[in-house]
């Protein structure tokens, strides 16, 4: 390194030290510095905006497991609350139904016993119910089963703590019945076509049975008491020869929605 | 120096200053953030030798000082010295070896900050040689080494084969 270079370097060193000294204290920004700052501003703005976007994205990515965990926890809580809410709803509707049953049990002259529907026949959904009362609860074979809306069927199998009820819409579940208004007797049974409708069969063509008449139990056979509502006549169908007709009866109760029922104690015990 | 070379350097310094004041300012750990311009100076020293690195270190540092607006001349001085020192090892190492270059960046980043701290102490502008300073010093060096890993292929091309290569004298 020659002397000229050494002098130049020394000169630069002095300039630098003076510059450091000059700019180490608070001072007003020079015009040149303002221009430089303006020159950098758009690029800085662009870079900072995009950096923030990237940071937000990265934070989102890094917090994903925690967010997912929280989401799962909240989802579990939500499911739990929904389940509880559903149970509350169930209790509410059960309460309404039981109130009606209780009202009936209290006001009826019949000897009634409440039971819960705990199952349905696997083979024929519409036709058989399984209830949680059996022989030890005093349930007998052929006991009538009803709701506050009307008769729904009769017991055809009794276990110690359960019983099976054949619903009226089962073809085998026939019950002696009559029209409420004209007291004309007949036998009511299921049509068996899956429609849930019943029929009052073998009526003479001139029998006083008309649409909208109410069908009730007749009490014949002394198994099911007289006067329990079953349904109403929704149409009349005549036989081909015109000598016999049948009344199509729509039951008051929807047999697909039974949850609680009342078992009617028989007038006379029947040995199976 | 050719116009193309000057423009390339200006673009590099401009980009470096923008990155340091924006993107890198969000990457602070223990108060340290990477120094794009220092990495450039060190790689110039390794790839082009001490004279080129000292000159460029001075100019780059001066531009940085003007941009910052405080302690004008401090970066110019320290980066010129670092450039000069880095250039001393140019002939001793294999330039193409990226790991050696990265290690050199780590070493000269430590030296840079020690020199800078020393300068401030000498000028009575700070007493920065504490534990925090050392912690920042090593974090800073690691940051720069990592940055060098990314920048090396790009700067190697520019400084050896591209528009920033030094023309050999006839």
Interface residues (C-beta under 8 A of the other chain):
Chain A: X12 X13 X15 X16 X17 X18 X19 X20 X21 X22 X23 X24 X29 X32 X33 X36 X40 X43 X44 X47 X48 X51 X55
Chain B: X14 X17 X18 X19 X21 X22 X23 X26 X58 X65 X66 X67 X69 X70 X71 X72 X73 X74 X76 X77 X80 X119 X123 X125
